[in-house]
Amino acid sequence: MNVTTPSTQRPASRWRLRDPGAHLKGIAGFPAIVATVLAARGITTRAQAEIFYKPHLMPDSDPLQLPGMREAVARTREAIGTQETIALFGDFDVDGVTSVAVLHQGLQALGARTVNYIPDRFTEGYGLNKGAVSKLRQAGAGLMITADCGISSVEEVALANELGLDVIILDHHTVPAELPPALAAVNPKRLDSPYPFTELAAVGVAFRFLQVLYEDVGRSLPEDDYLDLVALGTVVDVAPLTSENRRIVAEGLERMRAGLRPGLEALARVSGAPPELFTAETLGFAIGPRMNAAGRIEHANIALELLLARDPISARGIAERLDHLNRLRQQQTEEACALAEASLGAADEPLIMVGSDQIHAGIVGLVASRLADRYHRPAIVYERGPETSRASARSIPAFDIVAAIRKEQSLLVRHGGHRAAAGFTVANENLDLLRDRLLGTAAEMLDGHNLQPVVAIDAEAPLSTLTGLDVKGLMRFEPCGQENRRPVLLSRGVQLVNARPVGSDQSHLKLAVRDGPATWPGIAFRQANAPLADRIDIVYSLSRDRGSERIELEVLDIAPAAERRPLELE
């Protein structure tokens, strides 16, 4: 195994107050702690709070502002009218699978002839590929719509054009300097796009496309039939839960709580997640991983089949299969992480790059995410094959990983991704040179950056002062996720009542703390080895115990109170 990595000791986190003046800018009449947290998130007026707490009041944006949308709709409408076969090509993650499901459902309801295609992660790799293009054309497709991929596929789209296969791209990944020669490339991140929100997930782009298509044919899209899938793909792809995405997810969750389609209902049952208690966390940590396990271990078609299932009996069997695959995925991830951790050296490099023929290609992204989180620096993990290696990268806010990878595209077979997450395939003979160049870029870009992890804190408050009204107000920040984290509080000097390791690998810490008359239950994920004392300072969020309405503390960081870890001011 080849490694360039920092010390194996996880660095202690720095604690930083998000906005030191937030307590002075709070909305009058709101509970003080709630007003402070809102102000720390930039919400300082009642009008802003009204939209934040009621996302359905957010004004609509015009999807026709997305470049390429008119051309995409016109060509699709033509294909429907002539009964031309439309190939729906999606990525193998949840965003890609939900995108294909949304397009399949929406287009077939208009009478379209469609064929779904999701590539095999292991034999085809990420994104559009020439073999699939040729296969779909030979099968009679005259139009191909790519979802959650395609924006970097210049050669593949050129081949499609040569074969007489028109291509529409619905994507949200970072746009390269050269766009593929597609009939239309709809992507909110295009530099020439006046659309006001750039962070739609691919399934959000697909949803906006259907809205325009239905309006163009004189029909109204039954949005309630799609919002569950759009919300699911948005959350699991870790898209920012702000602006349009917050509205999409809030409305999608409301729809789910009222009743689930057969596939999602079956998956909720096997995961032990009551639909009436669905939150964004449910999608991200219960539903999403089981769906992603299909593409990581076998084939993402299993997840697509689940979403399109029409009867509970067949859906139950598919859900049980996904649950089994997820358990295999968890086992493989733990084994791969242990393998990676055991190989870490002592060099204090700004980027981790680790690879092995023993790390399954389906979980390299999970291992990279774990390493990036643990050591707070960019991490690249790859499965080394006989001739090429497939890699997944995860990064930190200070480092644009996809830009660093794209800089070395001459060494790569295929690449794509976002600022925070990317993937690539590289010939093995180029691995060492690629590693050296990426390390050089990381050293240059991160020079002067303190790579010690930072926990952003909204407010400091004694745990004993939290009231029921405070808790109610803080819990209303849902749906929470990327760029809208649960409110993060710091409470000092709380009494540790008890603590014990839990989890299959005993890596989590179950604890109870007291400050005043109340005792609070808590869980600290992957902190079984945290330093403890009779009195501790805790950084935490409020959450509901999964599967119940009980409020508990999700402890994000712990320090002995005697340490008196400073709270930095931004």
C-alpha positions as CSV (number, residue, x, y, z in Angstrom):
1,M,0.0,0.0,0.0
2,N,1.3,3.4,-1.0
3,V,0.8,6.2,1.6
4,T,1.5,9.9,2.1
5,T,-0.1,11.0,5.3
6,P,0.1,12.9,8.5
7,S,0.5,11.5,12.0
8,T,-1.9,8.8,13.1
9,Q,-3.0,10.8,16.2
10,R,-6.3,12.7,15.6
11,P,-5.6,16.4,16.3
12,A,-7.7,18.1,19.0
13,S,-10.3,20.4,17.5
14,R,-10.3,24.1,17.8
15,W,-13.5,25.7,19.0
16,R,-14.6,28.8,17.1
17,L,-17.6,31.1,17.7
18,R,-19.4,31.5,14.4
19,D,-20.3,35.2,15.0
20,P,-19.1,36.8,18.2
21,G,-21.7,39.6,17.9
22,A,-24.7,37.4,17.2
23,H,-26.1,38.0,20.7
24,L,-26.4,41.7,19.9
25,K,-28.2,41.2,16.6
26,G,-31.0,38.8,17.7
27,I,-34.6,39.3,16.8
28,A,-36.5,40.9,19.6
29,G,-39.1,38.8,21.3
30,F,-37.5,35.4,20.3
31,P,-35.9,33.3,23.1
32,A,-32.4,34.6,23.6
33,I,-30.5,31.4,22.7
34,V,-32.7,30.9,19.6
35,A,-32.3,34.5,18.5
36,T,-28.5,34.3,18.9
37,V,-28.2,31.1,16.8
38,L,-30.4,32.6,14.1
39,A,-28.3,35.7,14.0
40,A,-25.1,33.6,13.9
41,R,-26.6,32.1,10.7
42,G,-27.4,35.5,9.2
43,I,-31.1,35.6,10.1
44,T,-31.7,38.9,11.9
45,T,-35.2,40.0,10.9
46,R,-38.6,38.6,11.3
47,A,-39.1,38.4,7.6
48,Q,-36.0,36.3,7.2
49,A,-37.1,34.1,10.1
50,E,-40.5,33.6,8.6
51,I,-39.0,32.2,5.3
52,F,-36.5,30.1,7.2
53,Y,-39.1,28.5,9.4
54,K,-41.6,28.2,6.6
55,P,-39.6,27.3,3.4
56,H,-42.8,26.9,1.3
57,L,-43.0,30.7,1.4
58,M,-39.8,31.0,-0.6
59,P,-40.4,32.5,-4.0
60,D,-40.0,30.3,-7.1
61,S,-37.2,30.8,-9.5
62,D,-37.7,30.4,-13.2
63,P,-36.1,27.2,-14.5
64,L,-36.0,28.6,-18.0
65,Q,-33.1,30.8,-16.8
66,L,-31.0,27.6,-16.8
67,P,-29.0,27.7,-20.1
68,G,-30.0,24.9,-22.4
69,M,-33.4,24.3,-20.8
70,R,-35.4,25.4,-23.8
71,E,-33.4,23.2,-26.2
72,A,-33.6,20.3,-23.9
73,V,-37.4,20.5,-23.6
74,A,-38.0,21.0,-27.3
75,R,-35.9,18.0,-28.2
76,T,-37.5,15.8,-25.6
77,R,-41.0,16.8,-26.7
78,E,-40.0,15.9,-30.3
79,A,-38.8,12.5,-29.1
80,I,-42.0,11.9,-27.2
81,G,-44.1,12.9,-30.2
82,T,-42.3,10.6,-32.6
83,Q,-42.1,7.7,-30.1
84,E,-38.3,7.8,-30.3
85,T,-36.5,5.8,-27.7
86,I,-35.1,8.0,-25.0
87,A,-32.1,6.6,-23.0
88,L,-31.9,7.8,-19.4
89,F,-28.3,7.5,-18.3
90,G,-27.6,8.1,-14.6
91,D,-24.8,7.8,-12.1
92,F,-24.7,4.9,-9.7
93,D,-25.2,7.0,-6.5
94,V,-28.5,8.0,-4.9
95,D,-28.6,11.3,-6.7
96,G,-28.2,9.6,-10.1
97,V,-30.6,6.8,-9.3
98,T,-33.3,9.2,-8.0
99,S,-32.7,11.4,-11.1
100,V,-33.3,8.4,-13.4
101,A,-36.4,7.4,-11.4
102,V,-37.9,10.9,-11.6
103,L,-37.2,11.2,-15.3
104,H,-38.6,7.7,-16.0
105,Q,-41.7,8.4,-14.0
106,G,-42.3,11.8,-15.5
107,L,-41.5,11.0,-19.1
108,Q,-43.5,7.7,-19.2
109,A,-46.5,9.6,-17.9
110,L,-46.3,11.8,-21.0
111,G,-46.2,8.6,-23.2
112,A,-42.5,8.5,-23.8
113,R,-40.6,5.4,-24.6
114,T,-37.6,5.2,-22.3
115,V,-34.8,2.8,-21.4
116,N,-32.9,3.2,-18.2
117,Y,-29.1,2.8,-18.0
118,I,-26.9,3.0,-14.9
119,P,-23.3,2.0,-15.4
120,D,-21.6,-0.8,-13.4
121,R,-19.2,0.8,-11.0
122,F,-16.7,-2.0,-11.3
123,T,-16.6,-2.7,-15.1
124,E,-17.5,0.7,-16.4
125,G,-16.6,3.2,-13.7
126,Y,-18.0,6.7,-13.1
127,G,-19.8,8.7,-15.7
128,L,-20.6,8.4,-19.3
129,N,-18.5,5.9,-21.2
130,K,-18.1,5.1,-24.9
131,G,-19.2,1.4,-24.6
132,A,-22.5,2.4,-23.1
133,V,-23.0,5.1,-25.7
134,S,-22.5,2.6,-28.5
135,K,-24.7,0.0,-26.8
136,L,-27.6,2.4,-26.3
137,R,-27.4,3.6,-29.9
138,Q,-27.4,0.0,-31.2
139,A,-30.5,-0.6,-29.0
140,G,-32.3,2.0,-31.0
141,A,-32.1,5.1,-28.8
142,G,-32.1,8.4,-30.7
143,L,-31.9,10.7,-27.6
144,M,-29.9,10.2,-24.5
145,I,-30.5,12.3,-21.3
146,T,-27.6,12.0,-18.8
147,A,-28.4,12.7,-15.2
148,D,-25.8,13.5,-12.5
149,C,-23.0,13.0,-15.0
150,G,-21.9,14.1,-18.5
151,I,-20.7,17.6,-18.0
152,S,-17.0,16.5,-18.3
153,S,-17.7,13.8,-21.0
154,V,-16.4,15.6,-24.1
155,E,-15.2,12.6,-26.0
156,E,-18.2,10.4,-25.1
157,V,-20.7,13.0,-26.3
158,A,-18.7,13.5,-29.5
159,L,-19.0,9.8,-30.1
160,A,-22.7,10.0,-29.5
161,N,-23.0,12.7,-32.1
162,E,-21.0,10.6,-34.6
163,L,-23.4,7.7,-34.1
164,G,-26.5,9.9,-34.5
165,L,-27.5,9.9,-30.8
166,D,-28.5,13.3,-29.5
167,V,-27.4,14.1,-25.9
168,I,-29.0,16.3,-23.3
169,I,-27.0,16.7,-20.1
170,L,-28.7,17.3,-16.7
171,D,-25.9,17.7,-14.3
172,H,-24.7,19.8,-11.3
173,H,-21.0,19.0,-11.1
174,T,-18.3,21.5,-11.5
175,V,-18.2,22.7,-15.1
176,P,-14.9,22.3,-17.0
177,A,-13.4,24.9,-19.4
178,E,-14.6,22.8,-22.4
179,L,-18.3,21.9,-22.5
180,P,-19.2,18.6,-24.3
181,P,-20.8,19.1,-27.7
182,A,-24.2,18.2,-26.4
183,L,-27.5,19.4,-27.8
184,A,-28.1,20.9,-24.4
185,A,-26.1,21.0,-21.2
186,V,-28.3,22.1,-18.3
187,N,-26.2,22.8,-15.2
188,P,-26.8,25.6,-12.6
189,K,-23.1,25.9,-12.2
190,R,-22.5,27.1,-15.7
191,L,-20.8,30.5,-15.7
192,D,-23.3,31.8,-18.2
193,S,-26.3,30.8,-16.1
194,P,-28.4,33.6,-14.6
195,Y,-30.3,31.1,-12.5
196,P,-30.1,32.4,-8.9
197,F,-29.2,29.1,-7.1
198,T,-26.2,27.1,-8.2
199,E,-26.4,24.2,-5.7
200,L,-29.3,22.1,-7.0
201,A,-28.5,18.4,-6.8
202,A,-28.9,16.5,-10.2
203,V,-32.3,15.3,-9.2
204,G,-33.3,18.9,-8.5
205,V,-32.2,19.8,-12.1
206,A,-34.2,16.8,-13.4
207,F,-37.2,18.0,-11.4
208,R,-36.9,21.6,-12.8
209,F,-36.6,20.0,-16.3
210,L,-39.9,18.1,-15.8
211,Q,-41.7,21.2,-14.6
212,V,-40.8,23.1,-17.8
213,L,-41.5,20.1,-20.0
214,Y,-45.0,19.6,-18.5
215,E,-45.8,23.3,-18.8
216,D,-44.7,23.2,-22.4
217,V,-47.1,20.4,-23.3
218,G,-49.9,22.2,-21.4
219,R,-50.0,20.0,-18.3
220,S,-49.2,20.6,-14.7
221,L,-46.6,18.4,-13.1
222,P,-48.0,16.6,-10.1
223,E,-45.1,17.6,-7.9
224,D,-46.2,15.6,-4.8
225,D,-45.5,12.5,-6.8
226,Y,-41.8,13.4,-7.2
227,L,-40.8,15.5,-4.2
228,D,-40.0,12.4,-2.1
229,L,-37.3,11.4,-4.6
230,V,-36.0,14.9,-5.1
231,A,-35.6,15.4,-1.4
232,L,-33.9,12.0,-1.0
233,G,-31.4,12.6,-3.7
234,T,-30.7,16.1,-2.5
235,V,-30.0,15.1,1.1
236,V,-27.9,12.0,0.3
237,D,-25.8,13.9,-2.2
238,V,-24.9,16.3,0.6
239,A,-26.2,19.3,-1.3
240,P,-26.5,22.5,0.7
241,L,-29.8,22.6,2.5
242,T,-30.3,26.3,1.8
243,S,-32.6,28.3,-0.5
244,E,-34.4,26.1,-3.0
245,N,-32.9,22.9,-1.6
246,R,-34.3,23.7,1.9
247,R,-37.8,24.1,0.4
248,I,-37.5,21.0,-1.7
249,V,-36.4,18.9,1.3
250,A,-38.9,20.3,3.7
251,E,-41.8,19.7,1.3
252,G,-40.4,16.3,0.4
253,L,-40.2,15.2,4.0
254,E,-43.8,16.4,4.6
255,R,-44.9,14.3,1.7
256,M,-43.0,11.3,3.0
257,R,-44.5,11.6,6.5
258,A,-48.0,11.4,4.9
259,G,-47.2,8.2,3.2
260,L,-44.4,6.5,1.3
261,R,-44.2,4.9,-2.2
262,P,-43.9,1.0,-1.8
263,G,-40.1,0.9,-2.2
264,L,-39.3,3.5,0.4
265,E,-41.9,2.2,2.8
266,A,-40.3,-1.3,2.6
267,L,-36.8,0.3,3.1
268,A,-38.1,2.3,6.1
269,R,-39.4,-0.9,7.7
270,V,-36.2,-2.9,7.3
271,S,-34.1,0.1,8.6
272,G,-36.4,0.6,11.6
273,A,-37.3,4.2,10.7
274,P,-40.9,5.1,11.2
275,P,-42.1,7.2,8.2
276,E,-44.0,9.6,10.4
277,L,-40.7,10.6,12.1
278,F,-38.7,11.0,8.9
279,T,-36.1,13.8,9.0
280,A,-33.2,14.7,6.7
281,E,-31.1,12.6,9.0
282,T,-33.3,9.6,8.3
283,L,-32.6,10.0,4.6
284,G,-28.9,10.6,5.1
285,F,-28.2,7.9,7.6
286,A,-30.9,5.2,7.2
287,I,-32.3,5.3,3.7
288,G,-29.4,6.7,1.7
289,P,-26.7,4.3,2.8
290,R,-28.8,1.2,2.1
291,M,-29.6,2.5,-1.4
292,N,-26.0,3.4,-2.1
293,A,-24.9,-0.1,-0.9
294,A,-26.4,-1.5,-4.1
295,G,-23.9,0.3,-6.4
296,R,-21.0,-0.1,-3.9
297,I,-21.4,-3.9,-3.6
298,E,-23.4,-5.2,-6.6
299,H,-25.3,-2.9,-9.0
300,A,-27.3,0.3,-8.6
301,N,-30.0,-1.1,-10.7
302,I,-31.2,-2.8,-7.5
303,A,-31.9,0.6,-5.9
304,L,-33.6,1.9,-9.0
305,E,-35.8,-1.2,-9.1
306,L,-36.8,-0.5,-5.5
307,L,-37.9,3.1,-6.3
308,L,-39.9,2.0,-9.3
309,A,-41.5,-1.0,-7.5
310,R,-45.3,-0.8,-7.5
311,D,-46.3,-3.5,-5.0
312,P,-45.3,-4.0,-1.4
313,I,-44.4,-7.7,-1.8
314,S,-41.7,-7.2,-4.4
315,A,-40.5,-4.0,-2.7
316,R,-40.0,-5.9,0.6
317,G,-37.7,-8.4,-1.1
318,I,-35.6,-5.7,-2.7
319,A,-35.4,-3.7,0.5
320,E,-34.2,-6.8,2.5
321,R,-31.6,-7.4,-0.2
322,L,-30.4,-3.7,0.1
323,D,-30.3,-4.1,3.9
324,H,-28.1,-7.2,3.5
325,L,-25.8,-5.4,1.1
326,N,-25.5,-2.5,3.5
327,R,-24.3,-4.8,6.3
328,L,-21.7,-6.1,3.9
329,R,-20.7,-2.5,3.0
330,Q,-20.3,-1.6,6.7
331,Q,-18.1,-4.6,7.3
332,Q,-15.9,-3.9,4.3
333,T,-15.7,-0.2,5.2
334,E,-14.4,-1.0,8.7
335,E,-11.9,-3.5,7.4
336,A,-10.7,-1.0,4.8
337,C,-10.4,1.8,7.3
338,A,-8.4,-0.4,9.6
339,L,-6.1,-1.3,6.7
340,A,-5.7,2.4,5.8
341,E,-5.1,3.5,9.4
342,A,-2.5,0.7,9.9
343,S,-0.6,2.1,7.0
344,L,-0.4,5.7,8.0
345,G,3.1,7.0,8.4
346,A,4.5,9.9,10.4
347,A,5.1,12.4,7.6
348,D,3.2,15.6,8.1
349,E,2.0,16.0,4.5
350,P,-0.9,18.2,3.6
351,L,-2.7,15.5,1.7
352,I,-3.4,11.8,2.3
353,M,-3.2,9.4,-0.6
354,V,-3.6,5.7,0.1
355,G,-4.3,2.8,-2.1
356,S,-4.4,-1.0,-2.2
357,D,-5.8,-3.9,-4.2
358,Q,-7.5,-4.9,-1.0
359,I,-9.7,-1.8,-0.8
360,H,-13.0,-2.4,-2.7
361,A,-13.7,0.2,-5.4
362,G,-17.2,0.6,-4.0
363,I,-16.1,1.9,-0.7
364,V,-13.1,4.1,-1.5
365,G,-15.2,7.2,-1.1
366,L,-16.3,6.2,2.4
367,V,-12.8,5.5,3.5
368,A,-11.6,8.8,2.0
369,S,-14.4,10.6,3.9
370,R,-13.4,9.0,7.1
371,L,-9.8,9.9,6.7
372,A,-10.5,13.5,5.7
373,D,-12.8,13.9,8.7
374,R,-10.3,12.3,11.1
375,Y,-7.2,14.2,10.0
376,H,-8.8,17.3,8.6
377,R,-7.0,17.4,5.3
378,P,-7.7,16.2,1.7
379,A,-7.8,12.4,1.4
380,I,-7.6,10.3,-1.7
381,V,-8.2,6.5,-1.5
382,Y,-7.9,4.2,-4.5
383,E,-8.4,0.6,-5.4
384,R,-5.3,-0.5,-7.4
385,G,-6.3,-2.7,-10.3
386,P,-4.1,-4.7,-12.7
387,E,-3.6,-1.7,-15.1
388,T,-5.6,1.2,-13.7
389,S,-6.7,2.5,-10.3
390,R,-10.0,4.0,-9.4
391,A,-9.9,6.7,-6.7
392,S,-12.3,8.8,-4.7
393,A,-11.3,12.0,-3.0
394,R,-12.8,14.0,-0.1
395,S,-11.6,17.4,0.9
396,I,-11.8,20.2,3.5
397,P,-13.2,23.7,2.9
398,A,-9.8,25.3,2.3
399,F,-8.9,23.0,-0.6
400,D,-10.7,22.6,-4.0
401,I,-10.0,18.9,-4.7
402,V,-11.7,18.8,-8.1
403,A,-9.6,21.8,-9.3
404,A,-6.4,20.1,-8.1
405,I,-7.4,16.9,-9.9
406,R,-8.5,18.6,-13.1
407,K,-5.1,20.4,-13.2
408,E,-3.6,16.9,-13.8
409,Q,-6.1,15.7,-16.3
410,S,-3.4,14.7,-18.8
411,L,-2.4,11.9,-16.4
412,L,-6.0,10.7,-16.0
413,V,-8.3,8.3,-17.8
414,R,-11.5,9.9,-16.4
415,H,-12.3,12.4,-13.7
416,G,-15.1,14.6,-12.3
417,G,-16.7,15.9,-9.1
418,H,-17.2,18.9,-6.9
419,R,-15.0,21.1,-4.8
420,A,-15.4,18.8,-1.8
421,A,-15.7,15.4,-3.4
422,A,-14.3,14.0,-6.6
423,G,-13.3,10.8,-8.4
424,F,-10.9,9.7,-11.1
425,T,-9.4,6.7,-12.9
426,V,-5.6,6.7,-13.5
427,A,-3.2,4.4,-15.2
428,N,-1.0,2.7,-12.6
429,E,2.2,4.0,-14.3
430,N,1.0,7.5,-13.6
431,L,0.2,7.0,-9.9
432,D,3.5,8.2,-8.4
433,L,3.7,11.3,-10.6
434,L,0.1,12.1,-9.9
435,R,0.7,11.8,-6.2
436,D,3.7,14.0,-6.3
437,R,1.9,16.7,-8.2
438,L,-1.2,16.6,-6.0
439,L,1.0,16.9,-2.9
440,G,2.7,19.9,-4.5
441,T,-0.6,21.5,-5.2
442,A,-1.8,20.8,-1.7
443,A,1.4,22.2,-0.2
444,E,1.0,25.3,-2.2
445,M,-2.7,25.9,-1.6
446,L,-2.7,25.0,2.1
447,D,0.5,26.9,2.9
448,G,-0.1,28.9,6.0
449,H,-3.4,27.1,6.8
450,N,-3.8,25.6,10.2
451,L,-4.9,22.1,9.5
452,Q,-6.2,21.5,13.0
453,P,-10.0,20.8,12.6
454,V,-12.4,23.6,13.6
455,V,-15.8,23.1,15.2
456,A,-18.0,26.1,14.4
457,I,-20.1,27.0,17.5
458,D,-23.3,29.1,17.3
459,A,-23.5,30.1,21.0
460,E,-22.2,29.3,24.4
461,A,-24.8,28.7,27.1
462,P,-25.0,26.8,30.4
463,L,-26.8,23.5,29.8
464,S,-28.9,24.2,32.9
465,T,-30.5,27.3,31.3
466,L,-32.0,25.5,28.3
467,T,-35.8,25.7,28.6
468,G,-38.5,23.8,26.7
469,L,-39.2,26.8,24.6
470,D,-35.5,27.0,23.7
471,V,-35.5,23.3,22.7
472,K,-38.6,23.8,20.6
473,G,-37.1,26.8,18.8
474,L,-33.7,25.1,18.2
475,M,-35.4,21.9,16.8
476,R,-37.3,24.0,14.2
477,F,-34.0,24.5,12.3
478,E,-34.9,21.3,10.5
479,P,-34.3,20.1,7.8
480,C,-30.7,20.2,8.7
481,G,-27.7,19.1,6.8
482,Q,-24.9,20.6,4.6
483,E,-24.6,24.4,5.2
484,N,-27.6,24.3,7.6
485,R,-26.2,22.2,10.5
486,R,-28.2,21.7,13.6
487,P,-27.5,24.6,16.1
488,V,-24.2,23.9,17.8
489,L,-23.9,24.9,21.4
490,L,-21.0,24.9,24.0
491,S,-21.7,24.2,27.6
492,R,-18.9,24.2,30.1
493,G,-18.4,22.3,33.4
494,V,-21.2,19.8,33.1
495,Q,-21.1,16.8,35.3
496,L,-20.4,13.5,33.6
497,V,-22.9,11.0,35.1
498,N,-21.8,7.9,33.2
499,A,-20.2,6.9,29.9
500,R,-19.7,3.7,28.1
501,P,-18.5,2.6,24.6
502,V,-21.2,1.3,22.3
503,G,-21.6,0.2,18.7
504,S,-20.5,-3.0,16.9
505,D,-16.9,-1.8,17.0
506,Q,-17.3,0.0,20.3
507,S,-16.2,3.2,18.7
508,H,-19.1,5.4,19.9
509,L,-19.7,6.8,23.4
510,K,-23.0,6.7,25.1
511,L,-23.1,9.1,28.0
512,A,-25.3,11.1,30.4
513,V,-24.5,14.5,31.7
514,R,-26.0,16.8,34.4
515,D,-26.1,20.5,34.9
516,G,-28.6,21.5,37.5
517,P,-31.6,19.3,38.2
518,A,-31.9,17.7,34.7
519,T,-29.9,14.8,33.4
520,W,-29.4,14.7,29.6
521,P,-28.7,11.5,27.6
522,G,-26.1,11.9,24.8
523,I,-24.2,10.1,22.1
524,A,-20.7,10.9,20.8
525,F,-20.1,9.2,17.5
526,R,-16.5,7.9,17.0
527,Q,-15.4,9.4,20.3
528,A,-15.1,6.3,22.5
529,N,-11.5,7.3,23.3
530,A,-12.3,11.0,24.1
531,P,-10.6,12.4,27.2
532,L,-13.1,12.3,30.1
533,A,-13.2,13.8,33.6
534,D,-15.8,14.3,36.3
535,R,-16.5,17.8,34.8
536,I,-16.3,18.2,31.1
537,D,-16.9,20.9,28.4
538,I,-19.2,19.7,25.6
539,V,-19.9,20.9,22.1
540,Y,-23.3,19.5,21.0
541,S,-26.5,19.7,19.1
542,L,-29.9,18.7,20.1
543,S,-31.4,15.7,18.2
544,R,-34.2,13.2,18.5
545,D,-33.2,9.7,19.4
546,R,-33.7,7.7,16.2
547,G,-37.1,6.1,16.1
548,S,-38.5,8.1,19.0
549,E,-39.4,11.6,20.1
550,R,-36.9,11.7,22.9
551,I,-34.5,14.6,22.8
552,E,-30.8,13.8,23.4
553,L,-27.5,15.5,23.0
554,E,-25.4,14.7,19.9
555,V,-22.0,15.5,21.4
556,L,-19.6,16.7,18.7
557,D,-16.6,17.3,20.9
558,I,-15.5,16.8,24.5
559,A,-12.7,18.2,26.6
560,P,-12.0,18.0,30.4
561,A,-13.3,21.2,32.0
562,A,-9.9,21.8,33.6
563,E,-8.4,22.2,30.1
564,R,-10.5,25.2,29.6
565,R,-10.1,25.0,25.8
566,P,-10.4,28.5,24.4
567,L,-13.3,29.6,22.3
568,E,-11.8,31.5,19.3
569,L,-13.5,34.5,17.7
570,E,-13.8,34.6,14.0
